Amino acid sequence: MMRLGWKLLIGALAIGLLAGCTNKGEASKEDIVTLKVGAASVPHAEVLEYLAKDLETDGVKLDITIIKDAVQTNQQTADGELDFNYFQHVPFLEQTNKESHLDLVSVKGVHIEPFGVYSKKIKKINDLPQNAKVAVPNDVVNFSRALLLFQNNGLIELDKTKKSDYTVEDITKNEKSIQFIGVDSPLLVRSLDDVEASAINTNYALEGGYNPVKDALIIEDSESPYVNIIASTNEKKDDPAIQTVVKWLTSEKARSFFEDQYKGAVVPAF
């Protein structure tokens, strides 16, 4: 009986040790926190999916919804339907906060998507004809951003007394009489069939099969202030699970993914 008791004790210890080895460094299913996130499909959702296993090992599982409406996504984040979102830059967030009376905050800047101008009809930006129609994002922030890009490339001049929120009324010089037409951002790639050129956010350009580094006629440089961010509420910004997402999105693994996958079209901002 004594011998049998020792065997049972040793067996129990062995099982305990094996269980300890299995769980070491990994969160148990009971400890995993699920976060709901609204993200643009490229590159935002792609990098989150790439990091999914690392996040789950650290106790965080993501329930990703691909966004269809930017303002609605911010509203859902403010209402708690989403824990955070990842698709926008700070100027857009600030504009949405102002217009929709929200109070979302930037948790962390992750990457820059240089803004570019594309065309199916010309090969060089200086080939734009007189009275050319150019499609640009119709939201206030990115409309202004597009006009700045045209100014920085010598195509127009803007009111020197202003520093942001430019509109067509702020164009003081426009020798080619370029017509800037506001279009919903997700439709800008399609607009290329109907206009001489389109100013397109990199995520939509990538979705449309364009390589911003190779295909853009003109493009912002890496000094662009429009860093894409994780946004959430002030109450949730320091949540340990969200901070775990921050850790992995600003890791060397994420940096390598951005650089290898997008070849300069997405630039790490950390």
N, C-alpha and C positions, 0 to 999 in steps of 0.2 A: 504493500500500500504506500509506503514511504517513497519507493522508487517511482511508482505511478504518479504521485503528487509532484515530485521533482520534474518529471517529464511534462506534466501539464503546465507547471510554472514557467519552464523554459520555453515551451511553445507559445504561451501568452506573451512573454517578453519579446520573442522573435517577431510575432505579429505586430506588436506595438512599435518595434523598431522599423519594420518595413513600412508601416503606415506613416511613421514620421518621415522616412526617406521620400516617400511618394509625394507628400504635401510640401516638402521643403521648397521655399522660393515660389510657390504657386498659391494663388488665392483659391480657397474652397468655393464650391458653387454657392454656399450659403453667404459667403462674404462678398460676392460680386455685386457691384452696383451698376444698374443699367441707366444710362443717360440718353435722353432723346435730343437729337441734334438735327438742325436744318442746314444743309450744305449744298453748294453748287456742285454739279457732277464732276467738273474738271477745273482745277486739280484737287479741289477740296475733299470731295468724297473719296477720290482715288487714293490720296495719301492716308486718309483715315482708315480705309479698308486695308491698305498695305500694313498699317501699324496695329491692326485689330488683335492679332495674337499677343503682341507685346503688352497691349493695354489690358487684355483679359488676364494675362499672367499677373499684372499689377492690380487686378481686382475691378477693372472697369470694362463694361460691355456697352457698345454703342448701338442705338437704334437710329439709323440714318434715314432721313427723309430728304429726297432731292427737291430743292426749292423750285417753285414756279413763279412766285410773286415775292419780290424782295421786301416790300413794305409789310405784306401780310406775315412774312416770316418773322420780322422784327416784332410785330404785334403779338404773335404766338409766343415768342420768347418772353415778352413783357408779361403776358398773361399766365406764364408757367406751363403752357402746353409743350414747349421745348425748353430744355435745360440751358442750351446755348446754341448759337449759330456760328457758321464759319463760311462767309461768302463775300464780305464787304470790306471797304476801307473806312478809316475814321471820318473823312469828310461826308461820306454817304450816311454813316450812322448818325452823325451830328445833325444832318439835314432832316433825316427821318424823325429823330427825337423832337426836333423843332416843329415839324409839320404835323406829326401825329401825337404830340404831347406825351412822349415816352421818356423813360429815364434809363435807357440801357447804357452800359459802359463797355469800354474795351478792356478785355482781360489780358490779351497779349498779341503783339504783332508777330506774324509768322512768315509771310512771303510777299513779294512784289510781283505783280503781273504787268509788265510794261505794255502800255496802251499803244495800239498801232492803227495805221490806215492801210486799207486793202482795196484792190480793184481788179475787175475782170477785163477792163477796157484800156488801161494804160499801164506802162511798165515803170515809169518814173513819175514822181509827184509833180515835177515841173511841167509834165505833159498835160496837166489838167487844162481843159479848154476854157474859153470865156464862158461865163454863166454856168459853169459846171455845177451839177447837183451832187452834194455830199451828204450822206446820211450820218447822223451822230446820235448818241444816246439821248433820249428825251428827258431824263431826270436832270435836275438843276446842276448837281455836282459834276456829273460826267459830261454834260453839254459844255460846261465851262472848261473842263479838262481837255476836251477835244479842241476847243478854240485855242487854248494855250499851246497845244501841240502844233497847230497850224502856224501860230505866231512864232514859236521857237524855230520853225523851219522856213521863216521868211515869206510866208504866203499871205499873211494878214498882219495888221497891227491892232492892238487893243488899247482901250482907254488907260492911260498911265496912272490915273488917279485911283483906279480900283486894283484889288489884289486877288479877288476871287468872285465866284458867282457871275461870271461873264455871260452875257447874252448877245444876240446879234446886234442889239442896239449899242453895244460897247465896241463894235468894230469901227475903228477910225480910218483904216486904210484897207482896201480890198480891190487891188488892181484888176483881178480876174473876175470880179463880181461873183465870187463863189456863193452859191445858195446852200445854206446849212439847214438840213431838214431833220427834225426830231423824230426818232423812231424808237419803239420799245426795244430795249437791249437784246432780248432773245431773238428778235427778228432782223437784226443788223446783217447777219450773214446772207439771209435771203434777199435783202435789199440790194445786194451787189448786182443783181440782174437788171435793176431799174435805175441805178444812179452811176455816176462816173467813179465814185469811191465811197467807202464807208469807214468810219472810225469805230473800231470794234474792241471791246474788252477782251483780254487774252483768253479767258475761260471760254467765251463764246466762239472765238476764233479757233481754238483747239477743238472744240466740239464740232465745228464746221469743217474740220480737216485741213486747217491752215497752220503752217509752222510760222509763228510770229518772227522768229529770227531770220528766216529765209524769204518769207512771202510778204512781209509788211513793206510798204513803200517808205514810210517813216515810222519811227517807234521811239517811245520814251527810253531814256537811259536808266541805269541802275540807281540813279539818285532820286528817282521818282518818290514823292512823299506819300503816295497812295498805297500804303502797306495794308495787305489783307489781314484781318484780325479775327480772333475769337471774341464774340460779344455775348454778354449775358446781363443779368440784373446785378445791381450792387449787392444784393443779399446773397447771391450765389457765386460771385466772382472768386471768392477764396475757398469755395467748397473743395475738399481734398480730392474728390473724383475729377472735378474739372481741372484742378491743378496737375493731376496725373496726365490728363490729355495734353496740357501745356508742355509738360516735361517731355513727352514723346514727340510732339509736333515740332519741338525746338531741339531735338536730339541730332547727333551726327548721322544716325540712320535716316532720319527725315531729310537732312541736308543732302545726303547722297542720292536719295530717291528723287528729289527735286532736280538735282543737277544731271543725273543720269537719264531720267525719264523725259525731261522737257528741254534739255540742251540749250539753256539760256532763256527760254520763254517764260520760265518761272524762276525767280531769284530769291533765295533764302534771305530773310531780314533779321537773322539772329547770329 
